[in-house]
Amino acid sequence: MIVEYIRYRVPTDRAPEFEASYARAATSLAAAPQCVDYELSRCTDEPESYILRITWSSAKDHLEGFRGGEHFAPFFAEIKPFVGDIEEMRHYEKTPVRGDGGAVPSLYEWLGGSEALERLTEAFYREVLKDDLLIPLFGGMDPQHPQHVALWLGEVFGGPTTYTDHHGGYRHMVSRHLGRGIEEKQRRRWVSLLMDAADEVGLPDDPEFRAAFAGYIEWGTRLAVINSRPGVDAYDAPMPKWSWGGHPPYRG
C-alpha cells in the first residue's frame, strides 16, 4: 500500500465550501476499488491548513487505475476549484514504526494480563479433555500446553514476547499443527469451548473486546486448519499482533 498526502492552504472564508466539496468527492473515493481509506484533517493552530490522507492499494493503482477509471472525473470535478490551493501532493511508504499510544490499552491489558489468560486456558483445556470430538487432537498433550497457549495469546494481544523469546515464535506454533488434519467441526467446537471458558473466568464482556477477541480466535483457528492439511511445510512469519480493529473501548 502507499499513502498519498495532499496539503492545502484554504482561506478561512472558503473553508465551508472546501469541506463540503470534499464530502461530495469522498463518494468517489469510497467507490474506488483502488482506495483503501481516506481522511481530511484541519489544523487547529492554522485553520487555513488542511491535510488529506488517502491510502491507495499501490501508487500504480492510484496513478493509472483510479485516474484512468470512472471515479476520477466526478472526484476531480468536486475538488477542481481548490487545486490552486495545494502546497504538497506526494506519495509516502509506510515504515515499521507504528503502533498505539498509551491512551489505548492493549487487549492484553484490557483482559487482565497473564493471570487472566492462564485462568482462561486452564478452564478451557479442562473441558477440551472431556470432549469426544477434541480428544483425538489433545489427548496426549503436554501438561504445560495450557500455559504455552496463554503465553501465545498474551503476545498476540500486546503482552510480553515470552512465547517468541522462549518457545520458538510463529514457526514453532505452525509446526505444532502440521499433519494433524484438523476438521472444521473440531475447529468450531474449539472456538465454542473457548468462548464458554471466557465467560466462565470472567473475561471482559464489552462488545469491543469480545469482537476483537473473537476476530483473532476465528482467524487463528482457520489458519490452524489450513496449516494442518497434508503437504504443508513448516514456515516462519511475523508474530500476529491483534488490536481493537478501529474500535477501542470507551473509558469514561
N, C-alpha and C positions, 0 to 999 in steps of 0.2 A: 504494500500500500504506500501511497505518497500523500503528503499533506500540503495543500495549497493555502498560502496566507495572502490575503489582499487587504492592504491598509488604505483606508480612506481618510481624507480630511474634508468634512462636510460642514458648511456653515450652519450654525445652530438654527437659523430660521428655516433651513431646508431639511432639518433632521426628521420631522414627522413624515415628510414626503419620501425621504430616503428609506426609512424603516418600512413604510407601507409598500414601497416598490419591492423591497427585498422579501417582504412577507408574501407578495404575489409571485415573485421569481422563485421562491422556495418550492412552490408546487412543481416546477420543472425539475429541481434538484431531487425532490422526493420521488419523482417518477423515473429518474435516470438510473439505469442499471449499473452505470459506472460510478455512481456516487454512494459512498459508504455512510457518511453523515456530514452535518454542517452546523455551524453556529456563528451568529453575528453578535459581537460584543461591542459595547460602547465604553469609552474611557471616562471614569468619574473625575479624574484630575483635569483632563482636557476634553470636555464633552463633544468637541467637534471631531475627535479622533475615533474611528471605528476600525475593528479588525474582523474580517470574515475568514473563518477557518472552514475549509472543505477537505474532507478525506476522500481521495479517489482510489479506486482499485489499483491503478497504476498511472504514471504520467502519460503513457501512450493512450490509455483508455480515456483520459481526460482530453488530451490534445487532438486525438483522432476520433475516438468513439463518441464522446459527448459533443464536441464541437462539430463533428460531421453528422450528428444524428438529429432526430426530430425534436429533441427537447431544448436544443441550444437556442433556436430562433426565438421562442417565446420567453426564455430566460433573459436573453440579451435585450429584447425589446423593453423589458421592465427596468433593467439597470443602465441602459444606454445613456440616459441623461446625467449619470454620475461617473461615467468613465473618466472624465477630465479631473475628477477629484481623487483618483487613485495615486498613491505615493509609492506603493510597492506591490508587486504581484509575482510571487516566486513559489516554486515547489521545494519542500523540505522532506528529507528522510527521517523517520523516527530512529532514535537510538535506544539502547537497552536501559538508559537512565529514565526510569518512570516508576510510579507507584502511588499509593495512597498516603496521605499525611495523617498525623496523629488525631485529627478531628474525626476520622472514620476508623472505628475499631475493626481489627481483623475478625474474620469469622471465628478464629481460634480464641480470641479474647472474649468475643460475644457469647460463645457457647460454654465458657467456663474453664478453658485450658486443658492441660494434660489430665487432671483428675477427672473431669467430666468425660473425656474421651475414654479413659480406662474403665470407668463405670459403664459406659456405653458398650464397649467391645466385650467386656466380661458378661454383661446381661445378654448381649446378642449371641455370642458363641455358646452360651449355656443352652439357649433354645435351638441353635443350629444342630448341636449334637443330639438333640431329641427328635430331629426332623427326618423322616424316612427319605424324603426327596434329596436332602443335602448330605446325609451321612456318607454316601459314596464319595463325595468330594472332600469331606472334612474328618472322616472317621479316624484317621491316623495322624491328625495334625500335631505339630509341636506344641507342648503346653504353653510356650511363650508366644504363640501366634496371636492371641488377642492383644497382647502388649505391643507387638510389632505393628499390627494394624492401627492401633491407637497412635503410634508414632508416625506412621504414614499419613493418617488423616490430619494429625497435628501440623505436619509440614505443609501438606496441601492447603490447609486452611489458614496459613500465615504464621504458624508457630515455629519452634526451633527446627533446625535442619538435622536433627538427630538421625532420622532414617537414612538420609544421604550420607552422613558422616560415618555411621557405624553399621549400616545394614545393606550397603550396595546400591542405594538410589533406585532410579527408574528401571535400569536394566535388570536388577535383581527382582523387582516386582514382576516385570514381564516374564522372567524365567520361571517364576512360581506358577504361571498359568499355562505354560507350553504343554501341548499334548493332552490336556485334561478333558477336552471335548465337552465343555460346559454347555448345557442345553438352555434354551430360552426359558423353559418352565422353571429351571433351577435358578436362573438369574432373577426372575420375578419373585420367587419365594425368598431369595436372599434379600432383595430390596424390601419386601413386605416385613420380614422379621426385623430388619434394621430399623425401619420406621417405627415398628412397635416398641423396640428397645429404646429409641429416642424418647418416646412418650413415657416409658416406664422409669427411666432415670432422670426425667425432668429437663431435657434439653430445651432451650428457649422455643416457645411455640408461636412467636410473632411471624406473620406471613412472610416478611422479607427474609428472615433467617431460614425458615423452612423451605422457601422456594430456592434459595441458593444451595442449601444442603441437599435437597432432593435433586437439583440440577447436576451437582457433581456425582451423586450416587448413580443416577441414570447414566451419565456419560461414562463413568469409570467402569460400571458393571457391563455395559455394552462393549466397551473396549476389551474387557477381560474375556468376554465370549469370543471376540474376533481373535485375540491372541491365543486362545485355547484350541483353535482349529488346526487340523493336520497341515503340515507344510510350513507353518510359521516358525521362523528362526528368532533367536534372541536378538534384540536390538536396543539401542540406547536412544534417549530423547530427554529434553529438559523436564525437570520435575514439574508436574502440574501445579499451578498457583491459582487457587479459586478464591474469588471475592464476591462482592454483592451483586454484580451484574447490573450496575447502574442504579440500584435501589437500596442505598444504605439505610440503616434503621433510624428512626426519629428518636432523638434523645432530648426530651423536654426538660 
